[in-house]
Amino acid sequence: MTLTLARRLMLAALMIAPLGVCAGSGLMDSASAGAIQQAAFQRIPAGVVVTPAEGAARRVRLEVYGPETIRVTATEDADLNLPASLMVTAQPSTTTPFEVEAHGDVVVLKTAEATAEVSRLTGAVRFLDEAGNEVLKERPGSRELNPVTIEDQRGAHRYLATRQVWDSPADEAFYGLGQHQQGMMNYKGQDVLLAQHNMDVGIPFVVSSRNYGLLWETNAITRFGDPRPYGMLSDRLIVRDAGGAFGGLTARYYQDGALKVSRPESQVNYEFIRDQQRWPEGFKAQPGAPVQTGDMGKPGQAGVNVVWEGTIETANPGLHKFRLYSSGYVKVTIDGKVVEQNWRQNWNPFDHDFQVEMAANARVPIKIEWTPEDGYISLRHMDPLPASDQGALSLASEVGDAIDYYYVGGDDIDDVIANYRGLTGKSVMLPRAAYGFWQSRQRYNTQDEVVGAVRGYRERGLPIDMVVQDWFYWPENAWGSHQFDAARYPNPTQMVKDVHDMNANIIISVWPKFYPTTDHYKQLDAIGGMYTRNVDVGARDWVGPGYANSFYDPYLPAARDLYWKQMSDSFKGMGFDGWWLDSVEPDMHSNLDFAERTLRMGPTANGPGAYVFNSYPLVNAENVYRHFRAEHDDQRTTILTRSAWGGLQRTGSILWSGDVVARWDNLRDQISAGVNAGLSGLANWTHDIGGFSVESRYSNPAGMKPEDKAEWDELQLRWFQFGAWSPIFRSHGEFPLREVYNLAEPGTDYYAAYAASLQTRYRLMPYIYSLAGDTYLRDGTIMRGLVMDFPSDLKARDIADQYMFGHALLVAPVTEYKARSRSVYFPAGAEWYDLQTGQKYAGGQSATVAAALNKIPVYVRAGSILPTGPAITYTAEKLDGPLTLVVYTGANGAFSFYEDEGKDYGYERGEFSNIPMTWDDARGVLSIGARTGSYPGMPMSRTINVRFVSGPGADVGDFDAAPARTVQYAGQAVEIRR
């Protein structure tokens, strides 16, 4: 055993010992004791700096940002001057009291609510709660600070590749990390790549079931879990073909059902544009043959099918991890079992992770069947890590300046998210209208279509609040001009006025993308504000004949200002209510490998593209938000954005889940994606109801086959039902048309079901808008993981297809075709009522519940006070109308009813009201407290109806059922007895 290893083993013992034991325990050898004596530390205004005796870091700094928030910075040298954070807006606290002491091997920093200890020997850090219990501990020796060289158009740049590992007990669960499409709720033991991609959003904030969070301060590509990149099958597995020969799988290429090529292939890899050269002769695009615009010579593949078949074998038994990246139709069968089967639109492939238990030295049959449809595919693999490593909390980044992270403690997960927002910014409230129904389409092509969409809802009495003008309102060759094609949009100002006159709002798509022929590109390029490599290499987009294009650099302050000025000048006086900021990953050219992507999104004013890789959506959204507020006084804006980064909630933005597809598995994946987005601090989240892209069986204008039409109708309705219970309720997609009146005929069961979902959403607007107010006032989360409200229920931690909508409602969407029932888990610690029938369920059990086509299973927690409003068709209608409070008996409960003006930022100045409500179940008394606060236009009095639900009843789900009590409320406290 080396001396260094002995010291580390000794350190491990000391780190778990009480502080008083360390100094005089007699456990330290003289060399260690001498090293510790020379390990200096220095108190600084907000914390302490330690110089460890050994280890990767020469300096470890702790800084207090709040009673439960401590920043840890570890550098390779003495320099602690790091670039300003893009995510964190807070500064080290000057008001939080703390103490710094040395006890033997450790330097201790302690606030009233958290303690951080740093080993003077290794620099490893551990955190304890207010009671002195260990919450989180760095694994000694796991810190990595490895020099890397990044080359871009400006030369070579030296940075550090970083990694840190923290020990994690077996029963810990992890959440957050942004929005991912793997259908997983709990990321314990999983591998998550944080790299912005259409549909996949990385945010380096992880939340633990142990009531802490970690914000990893980096903007680069980061890996949670296994730090090793996944390799191709033959990298770590023995691969044989269908006849048993070594070297690769048997790859068979079919054209219109006829076998054309059979050859061995050691990898399944048509992952990026660069990999298309691997196609066999005869399958490549021929000179002069039509090729999809912008695909840079990708094969024309009509009627093509590819099958890979053979065996795989490992010397390392255990749970092996596979990552399928694909578009088109694909099915993977391993050892006779279908482990993955899916479809994605050809230009937008994505990952599908699965795991397979493999014994040592056993041949396992594998078969991959692929219908490319001009798509992409790769199948990657990773050997299992030791269990202790796979279950640990590990974060590794490709490019950075130091190991830099924030420990964010809290009494519960809501408290952790509140403290995270204390670092990265409050969640800005959206206009009230944003919580109503949005109608969008890919895309409205004319002014008349936009206005006609809103009119179609109004004429049918269906609620709507928002309509969206998607891309391509400009002339074909003028992307980035922000000009309307006059032939299709003769009077955009009148278009906006017409929408407003129908009591709806309208937002417009503005990309960070420009054609070099536009004045806007030239203006930005003149100040060094354009990325030019996309143009230099001859990349073309998919419009018409294909046009050269690129994106602006939002990291350059002058470019930010000019970008906004171009927007503001172009749309001045038109009155648009918000902005759709699309393709902000940025997606310069789909299906580029990461190395090329980083080159095309730089160099930036902040450094190489690799250095800022994930942060573009935040910087872009914040630019638009700040400029809009500066120019538009008190008008709340709405921003819809396709990607996010830590802190996006401070920009008045809604994250949507990208160009998902119209498939049942994609519908299910949205549930965990949205919940984990909320656990990443983003309260306002949405998705394309019905799926953006559709299979050809759905998109034939001549009509669908009856069996396909039946599935399409049901998928759209089930997705719409889920949308009604999402933070932002928004329909969007490609053909077929997605307006309710185009999806179903009036008088049909489907139409009635759509109308019921809309009406339920609007009847619950008093509850929903109160949740919105809570996101600002109390840092609340609307779409909530079960772990947030039921932390002690271990069964609830992994459930990926249910969630809480606020604290009162349990939502269980139907995500299987033809399902008319589903299993629902009712979390322990509460009793539950069916929202429609009043049927009661005990907590801590699963039950199979009815799920008729017109019903999404929703349950109300006993003790809840659920405020509902009158029937309305837009959110600003009948704001002084009667309020009905539905009390679900069986437990005590409380609710705070929030109201404000709804369109301005007066709430930031305290212009809002709250009415506290409590239910005392034993006494049977509902207390409506005195109203606090006020705002311009506030109704001074209103009618409040009260209903009580204690079990099944014919009128439980009827919003207009007769009340048990009615009072006139004028702001003074009142008690209502059952």
C-alpha positions, 0 to 999 in steps of 0.5 A, a space after each residue: 500500500 502506498 503512502 498516498 493510498 494510506 492517507 486516503 483511507 485514513 481520510 475516509 475514516 476521518 471524514 465520517 468521524 465527529 469533528 472533535 475526534 480528528 485532532 487528537 485521535 492518534 490515527 494520523 501518521 506523521 507524514 499526513 500530520 505534517 502535510 495537514 499542518 502545511 495545508 493553509 486556509 484563509 477566511 475570505 469575506 464570503 467563505 474560506 479558501 483551502 490549499 490542500 496538501 495533495 490532490 488534483 486541486 491546488 485551491 478549494 474555495 467555499 463561498 456562502 450564497 445563502 443559509 443553505 447554498 454554498 459554492 465550491 470551486 476547485 482550481 488547478 492552480 492558485 487562480 480563482 478568478 473565473 469568468 462570470 456565470 451565465 446561469 447564476 445571477 446571485 452574488 456571494 451573500 454579505 448578510 448570511 452569518 457563518 463561522 470558519 474553524 479548523 478541526 484536525 484534518 478538516 476546515 469547517 464552514 458553518 451557517 445556521 442551516 448547513 455545514 461544509 467540511 473541506 479536507 486539508 489533506 485532499 480538498 474533498 468536501 462534504 455537506 451536513 444539514 442543520 442537525 449535523 447529518 451527512 447529506 452529500 460527500 465528494 468521493 476522495 480522489 474523484 476530482 479530475 482537472 485534465 488539460 484539453 486543447 480546443 481548436 477553432 477558427 481563432 486557433 488553439 485554446 487551453 481549457 480543463 476537462 473536469 469530473 467530480 463524483 459524490 457518494 450516493 446511498 442506494 435509496 437515493 433518487 435523482 431528478 431534474 437535469 433538464 428535459 429528456 425523452 427517455 421516459 425515465 423519472 428517476 435518473 439514479 444509475 442512468 446515463 444522461 448526456 447534457 447536450 442541446 438537441 431538438 427535443 432534448 434539453 440539458 440543464 446541469 441542475 440535479 435534484 436529490 430525494 435527500 433534499 438537496 440540489 447540485 448546480 454544475 457551473 459549466 456551459 459545455 457538453 456534460 455527462 451525468 452518470 458514466 463519464 465514458 462516451 458510448 462506443 460502437 458494438 465492436 469496441 467492447 463486445 465480440 461481434 460475429 456475423 449470422 454464420 458465426 464468423 468474427 468481425 462484424 454483423 451480417 448487414 443485408 441491404 434490400 431495395 423494394 424487397 429484393 436483397 442487393 448487398 450482403 456484407 459484414 459490418 463491425 458497426 451499425 453507424 449511419 449516425 451523422 452526415 459524415 457517416 453516409 459515405 459508408 453506404 454500399 454502392 448502388 444505394 448512394 445518390 447518383 449525380 443528377 439524381 434528386 436529393 433532399 435539399 440540404 442533406 449534402 449528398 445523403 443517399 436517396 433511399 426509397 424502398 430501402 430496408 437494412 437488416 443487421 444480424 449476428 451475435 454479441 458476446 462479452 467477458 464482463 457479465 452484468 447489465 449492459 447499456 445500449 443507446 440507439 440513435 435513429 430515425 425512420 422505422 427501427 426494431 432491435 431484438 436481442 436474445 429473442 426479445 424486442 428491446 426497442 421499436 420506434 419511428 422518428 421523422 428522418 431529419 430528426 433522429 434521437 436516442 433511445 436507451 435500453 439495458 440488457 443483462 448479459 452473462 460472460 462468454 455467451 453468444 447473444 443473438 442480435 437483430 436490427 431491422 431498419 427502414 431508413 426513410 432517408 434517416 439516420 441510425 447508430 447503435 452504441 454500447 457501454 460495459 457496466 460500471 461497478 455498482 458503486 460507480 454506476 449509482 454514484 452522483 457523477 458529473 463530467 464536462 468536456 470543456 471548462 475552467 475549474 470544478 465549480 458547483 453550488 450545493 443547494 440545500 432545503 427542507 424539502 424539494 420545493 425549498 431546494 428549487 426555491 434556493 436554486 431560483 435564488 441563484 438563477 432568478 425568480 420565475 417570471 409570471 406570464 400573462 394570464 392569457 398564456 395559461 389558456 388554450 393555444 392554437 398553432 399549426 405548422 403552419 398558417 400560410 396567410 393572414 386570413 388563415 391566422 385570423 380564421 383560426 381564432 374565428 373558428 373557435 369563437 364561432 363555435 363557442 370553444 375557448 381560446 386565448 392564443 394563436 401563433 404565427 409560425 415561421 415562413 411568413 417572409 418571402 421565400 428568399 428572405 429568412 431573417 428579414 422579419 418582413 411579411 410576404 405582402 401577397 400573403 400578409 397584406 396588412 399584419 397590423 390589421 391581422 393582430 388587431 383582428 385577433 385582439 378584437 376577438 379577445 385573443 393574443 398572438 405571438 410570432 416566430 423569430 429565429 436567430 437565423 439569417 440568409 446572407 442576402 438580407 440586410 440584417 445578416 449584413 448588419 450583424 456580420 459587419 460588427 462580427 456578430 454572425 457565425 459564418 462557417 455554415 455559409 463558408 462550407 456551403 450548407 443549404 437549408 430545406 427551403 425551395 432550392 436551399 439557401 445559405 444561412 447562419 446564426 447570430 452570436 448572442 454572446 457579443 453585446 453589440 450583436 444582442 442589441 442589434 438583433 433586438 433592434 432589427 426585431 423591434 424596428 420590423 414589428 414596431 406598432 403591430 402589437 404582437 404579444 410575444 415571441 416564438 424563439 425557435 431552433 435555439 440549440 442552435 440547430 445550424 444544420 441537422 445531423 452534424 456531429 458534435 465536433 462540427 456543430 461546435 465549429 459552426 456555432 462559433 467562435 463566439 465573443 465568449 470563446 469557442 463554441 465548445 466552451 459555451 455549447 449549451 447556453 445559447 437558448 438562455 442568452 438569446 431568450 434573456 436578450 429578447 426579454 430584457 429588451 422587450 421590457 425596456 421598450 414596452 413599459 409594463 406589458 408582460 411578454 410571452 416567449 416560447 423557446 425550443 431549448 433552455 439552460 439554467 436560469 431560463 425561468 427568469 426570462 418570461 419563457 416557456 420551454 416546449 419539448 421540441 419536434 416530437 412525433 405523433 406516436 403513443 410512446 412519444 406521448 408517454 415520454 412527455 410526462 417524465 420530460 415535463 416533470 423533470 423540466 419542473 424539477 429543473 426549475 422551469 415552471 412553464 412547460 408545454 409540448 406539441 399536442 398530438 406530436 409535431 411530425 407524423 408518419 406517412 400513414 397519417 399525412 396523406 391528403 387523400 385520406 387515411 385508411 380506416 384503421 389509421 384514422 381510428 388510431 389518429 383520432 384516439 391519439 390526438 384526443 388522448 394527447 389533447 387531454 394530457 395537454 389540458 393538464 399541462 402547465 401550458 395548453 398548446 396544440 401544434 403540428 404538421 398536417 393533418 390540421 390540428 384545430 379542434 373543429 378540423 379534428 372532429 365534427 360537431 355532434 360527435 363523441 370526439 368533438 364533445 370530448 375535446 370541448 369538455 377538455 377545453 371547458 374543464 381547463 377554463 373552469 379551473 382557471 382560478 386554480 391554475 392562475 393561483 398556481 402561476 402566482 405561486 411560481 413567483 411568490 413561493 417559487 412553486 412548481 405547477 407540474 410536480 413529480 410525486 416525490 415532491 409531495 410524497 417524499 417518504 413514499 418510495 413507490 412513488 419515486 420511479 413512477 414516470 406516467 403520473 404527476 401532481 398538477 399543483 398540490 391538489 390534483 393527481 393526473 394519470 394520462 392514458 398513453 396506450 391505444 384502445 385503453 379504456 382503463 389503466 393502473 393508477 398508483 395512489 400515493 401514501 399519506 392521502 386519500 383520493 377522490 375521482 374528480 368526475 365521480 367522487 369515488 374514493 381511493 385509499 393511498 399507498 395502493 394501485 388500482 385499475 381505474 376506468 378511462 373512457 375515451 372522454 375521460 383522463 383519470 384525475 384525482 383530488 387529494 382529500 383536504 383540497 380546496 379546489 376553486 373553480 369559475 364560471 364558463 368562459 371562452 377566454 381567460 379575461 372574461 368574467 374576472 368578477 364572476 362567481 367563485 365556487 370552492 369545492 372542498 374534498 373532505 377527509 383531511 385538513 387542507 388549505 389554499 391561497 387564492 391569487 389574483 392580479 391584473 394579469 397583463 402587467 408586471 405590477 405583481 413585482 411591485 406588490 400589486 396582487 391579492 391573496 385570499 387564504 382558505 383553510 378547511 378544518 375537517 374535524 369541525 367541518 368549517 371552511 375559513 375564508 380569511 381576510 383578503 390581503 393586498 390589492 391591484 388596479 381593477 380588483 373586484 371588491 366583492 364577489 359571490 362565493 359558492 361552496 360545495 362539499 365532496 365526501 364520496 360518489 355522487 351524480 353531480 360531483 363532476 358538474 361545475 354547475 352543481 347546486 352549492 351547499 352554501 353561498 356567501 357574498 365576500 367583500 374581503 373580510 374573513 368569513 366561516 362557512 360550516 358544512 
